[in-house]
């Protein structure tokens, strides 16, 4: 089969576009819009306005950003966006851009505000502030300030030092606030955002997980036709939900392929065959590829190289499985032309796609695939955050054991070994990981943390004392984190007694490990995975 471009068309509803001006909260804005049951997407501020409008957005939100609107090289925006008849809501930097573009005044008058600030609402019956108090706490982060609103705008709020902290133009459906309504510190922020969406932009809150399933099922049927698809099933939430959606769309035209690459956690292969197949009845083909992967990874320590090797070998295994499936189907069998992947929106963002941001790391589904891939991709979850994927899984009736499973990277333990991947190191890490998971479950902490990567520092050894003798063993790192969607994360404050029990068991029960350490880094600056 001729090589196909590794990209499937996005079948998504008309969106509210969040224009990212380098804000630390752009992803949070998109999430808050979705929490209001309105679909949202993030686009970079460098995208031409005509391309934004070609997406037929229901509304546009301009994010904050670290720059001054007057700084050399600061992000700008074509004034045409305000003349297109699309409702626009500016926040912080986006608010100031709107003010300047439309003839208002923004200047550096020393009116700097950072953190919690008291906002005074001068028009409590306005579109944005209807039903909220005249005095409310908001989260500010700005140096420049708006001192005069553009012609046609009503000033609806101010602070002690900023005369124009919010303005509204109902006729043109243009709105703006100097603060960050998307953060929880802005007490009525979600209500203000919803007022813009429902009252200002006239959008109905009707985007639900049921919509996602129905839209994706219809799109997948149209994309696949009478051909067949294979899905790389890992047993994780993402691949399981993706497979369940595709099976709902095309039924027996889908075969799931479970690659036993030797990089799984303890007991994982058995769980996939038992839980998912029992829940869905999907056709499952198991491929034993442990030796192939370990051979390809031999001598490789660089994390990006490991990711790309694992991604490449996955595709090669799928192509082999494709050939076998076609041969089994016989001459009358339809072509196996599609590969299903559980790619999520954070995967797209962190791989440098969707927001114009830097490539943080190559995701195994994004950027880790070879250029000569011979499948067309089906990625039904590529516009969703992790918690939304779980809701879709519940909508599809998948069991809790699958839907609530903690995230696990597609490259498996291969990227949780800092150093070369070998069978011996994998077995060591499997045991340490199993102990940590077992104790977290026993303590009832599975739902309180997002995930707990267990990392082996294979190229590091430290001195220890065990059995009255000197040891020179490997450190194990525990990385428990709390997060909503993996875009940001904080380290989880686990009880000391639980940490102590995990450490004691690992150093007692796992050979060649004499030290357990705790990673207390947030994201940013660190990522959740070490590699």
PEHU-V374640 format. One record per residue. N is the residue number from 1. OMEGA is omega in whole degrees, 0 to 359 (* if undefined). BURIAL is 1 if it has 16 or more other ideal C-beta (glycine too) atoms within 10 Angstrom, else 0. Layout:
[[N;OMEGA;BURIAL] [N;OMEGA;BURIAL]]
//
This chain:
[[1;180;0] [2;180;0] [3;178;0] [4;177;1] [5;185;0] [6;177;1] [7;178;0] [8;179;1] [9;177;0] [10;177;0] [11;184;0] [12;179;1] [13;173;0] [14;190;0] [15;160;1] [16;181;1] [17;174;1] [18;182;1] [19;187;1] [20;177;1] [21;180;1] [22;183;1] [23;174;1] [24;184;0] [25;184;1] [26;179;1] [27;179;1] [28;177;1] [29;180;1] [30;179;1] [31;181;1] [32;177;1] [33;180;1] [34;176;1] [35;176;0] [36;179;1] [37;175;1] [38;183;1] [39;181;1] [40;174;1] [41;177;1] [42;175;1] [43;180;1] [44;180;0] [45;179;1] [46;179;0] [47;178;1] [48;183;0] [49;180;1] [50;176;0] [51;176;0] [52;183;1] [53;178;1] [54;177;0] [55;180;1] [56;183;0] [57;175;1] [58;178;1] [59;180;1] [60;176;1] [61;179;1] [62;185;1] [63;171;1] [64;180;1] [65;186;1] [66;188;0] [67;165;1] [68;181;0] [69;181;1] [70;182;0] [71;177;0] [72;180;0] [73;180;0] [74;179;1] [75;179;1] [76;181;0] [77;179;1] [78;180;0] [79;182;0] [80;181;0] [81;181;1] [82;183;1] [83;186;0] [84;181;0] [85;178;0] [86;177;1] [87;182;1] [88;178;1] [89;178;1] [90;178;1] [91;175;1] [92;179;1] [93;178;1] [94;176;1] [95;181;1] [96;176;1] [97;180;1] [98;181;1] [99;182;1] [100;183;1] [101;186;1] [102;173;1] [103;175;0] [104;182;1] [105;173;0] [106;182;1] [107;177;0] [108;182;0] [109;179;0] [110;184;0] [111;181;1] [112;178;0] [113;178;1] [114;179;0] [115;183;0] [116;182;0] [117;178;1] [118;179;0] [119;177;1] [120;181;0] [121;183;1] [122;178;0] [123;186;1] [124;178;0] [125;184;0] [126;181;1] [127;183;1] [128;192;1] [129;178;1] [130;175;0] [131;177;0] [132;183;1] [133;177;0] [134;175;0] [135;181;0] [136;181;1] [137;179;0] [138;181;1] [139;181;1] [140;174;1] [141;184;1] [142;173;1] [143;175;0] [144;180;1] [145;178;1] [146;181;1] [147;178;0] [148;180;1] [149;177;1] [150;177;1] [151;179;0] [152;180;0] [153;172;1] [154;175;0] [155;187;1] [156;178;1] [157;179;1] [158;172;1] [159;181;1] [160;185;0] [161;180;0] [162;183;1] [163;180;1] [164;179;1] [165;175;1] [166;174;1] [167;185;1] [168;174;1] [169;184;1] [170;182;0] [171;180;0] [172;181;0] [173;178;1] [174;186;1] [175;178;1] [176;175;1] [177;181;1] [178;187;1] [179;181;1] [180;180;1] [181;185;1] [182;181;1] [183;184;1] [184;180;0] [185;173;0] [186;194;1] [187;182;1] [188;185;1] [189;181;1] [190;179;1] [191;178;1] [192;179;1] [193;179;1] [194;176;1] [195;176;1] [196;184;1] [197;187;1] [198;186;1] [199;182;0] [200;184;1] [201;178;1] [202;181;0] [203;177;1] [204;180;0] [205;187;0] [206;177;0] [207;184;1] [208;177;0] [209;175;1] [210;176;0] [211;182;0] [212;182;1] [213;182;1] [214;181;0] [215;181;1] [216;178;1] [217;180;1] [218;182;0] [219;181;1] [220;178;1] [221;180;0] [222;182;0] [223;187;1] [224;183;1] [225;182;0] [226;180;0] [227;184;0] [228;182;1] [229;171;1] [230;182;1] [231;174;1] [232;184;1] [233;178;1] [234;186;1] [235;178;1] [236;183;1] [237;188;1] [238;183;1] [239;180;1] [240;180;1] [241;177;1] [242;180;1] [243;182;1] [244;178;1] [245;182;1] [246;178;1] [247;177;1] [248;182;1] [249;189;1] [250;173;1] [251;186;0] [252;175;0] [253;180;1] [254;169;1] [255;177;1] [256;179;1] [257;176;1] [258;181;1] [259;176;1] [260;187;1] [261;179;1] [262;181;1] [263;182;1] [264;173;1] [265;183;1] [266;176;1] [267;187;0] [268;182;1] [269;180;1] [270;181;0] [271;180;1] [272;183;1] [273;183;1] [274;190;0] [275;187;1] [276;180;1] [277;179;0] [278;184;0] [279;188;1] [280;184;1] [281;183;0] [282;174;1] [283;184;1] [284;175;1] [285;180;0] [286;180;0] [287;177;1] [288;185;0] [289;184;1] [290;182;1] [291;180;0] [292;182;1] [293;181;1] [294;177;1] [295;181;0] [296;183;1] [297;184;1] [298;177;0] [299;183;0] [300;178;1] [301;182;0] [302;185;0] [303;179;1] [304;179;0] [305;178;0] [306;180;1] [307;182;1] [308;177;1] [309;181;1] [310;177;1] [311;179;1] [312;182;1] [313;175;1] [314;182;1] [315;180;1] [316;178;1] [317;179;1] [318;178;1] [319;177;1] [320;179;0] [321;178;1] [322;181;1] [323;180;0] [324;179;0] [325;178;1] [326;180;1] [327;179;0] [328;182;0] [329;180;0] [330;184;0] [331;182;0] [332;184;0] [333;177;0] [334;182;0] [335;173;0] [336;192;1] [337;189;1] [338;176;1] [339;180;1] [340;178;1] [341;180;1] [342;179;1] [343;179;1] [344;180;1] [345;177;1] [346;176;1] [347;180;1] [348;183;1] [349;185;1] [350;178;1] [351;175;1] [352;181;1] [353;172;1] [354;184;1] [355;182;1] [356;181;0] [357;181;1] [358;176;0] [359;180;0] [360;177;0] [361;177;1] [362;173;1] [363;182;1] [364;177;1] [365;185;1] [366;179;1] [367;179;1] [368;182;1] [369;178;1] [370;182;0] [371;185;0] [372;178;0] [373;184;1] [374;178;1] [375;166;1] [376;187;1] [377;168;1] [378;183;1] [379;187;1] [380;184;1] [381;191;1] [382;178;1] [383;185;1] [384;170;1] [385;186;1] [386;182;1] [387;177;0] [388;177;1] [389;178;1] [390;179;1] [391;176;1] [392;178;1] [393;177;1] [394;178;0] [395;181;1] [396;177;1] [397;178;0] [398;182;1] [399;182;1] [400;181;0] [401;178;0] [402;185;1] [403;184;1] [404;179;0] [405;180;1] [406;181;0] [407;177;1] [408;186;1] [409;178;1] [410;178;1] [411;174;1] [412;182;1] [413;179;1] [414;178;1] [415;172;1] [416;170;1] [417;178;1] [418;186;1] [419;181;1] [420;179;0] [421;176;1] [422;179;0] [423;182;0] [424;180;0] [425;177;1] [426;180;1] [427;178;0] [428;182;1] [429;178;1] [430;181;1] [431;179;1] [432;179;1] [433;181;1] [434;179;1] [435;180;1] [436;180;1] [437;181;1] [438;182;0] [439;177;1] [440;177;1] [441;180;0] [442;180;0] [443;179;0] [444;185;0] [445;184;1] [446;183;0] [447;184;0] [448;178;0] [449;179;1] [450;175;1] [451;179;1] [452;173;1] [453;174;1] [454;190;1] [455;175;1] [456;175;1] [457;190;1] [458;182;1] [459;180;0] [460;174;0] [461;179;0] [462;181;0] [463;176;0] [464;178;0] [465;178;0] [466;181;0] [467;179;0] [468;180;0] [469;179;0] [470;175;0] [471;178;1] [472;190;0] [473;181;1] [474;169;1] [475;171;1] [476;179;1] [477;172;1] [478;184;1] [479;179;1] [480;182;1] [481;174;1] [482;182;0] [483;172;1] [484;188;0] [485;179;1] [486;176;1] [487;172;1] [488;180;1] [489;174;1] [490;179;0] [491;185;1] [492;179;1] [493;181;0] [494;178;1] [495;182;0] [496;182;0] [497;177;0] [498;178;1] [499;180;1] [500;181;0] [501;178;1] [502;181;1] [503;181;1] [504;181;0] [505;182;1] [506;182;1] [507;178;1] [508;191;0] [509;184;0] [510;181;1] [511;176;0] [512;174;0] [513;180;1] [514;181;1] [515;175;1] [516;181;1] [517;183;0] [518;178;0] [519;182;1] [520;180;0] [521;176;0] [522;172;0] [523;351;1] [524;15;0] [525;180;0] [526;169;0] [527;180;0] [528;176;1] [529;179;1] [530;183;1] [531;*;1]]
//
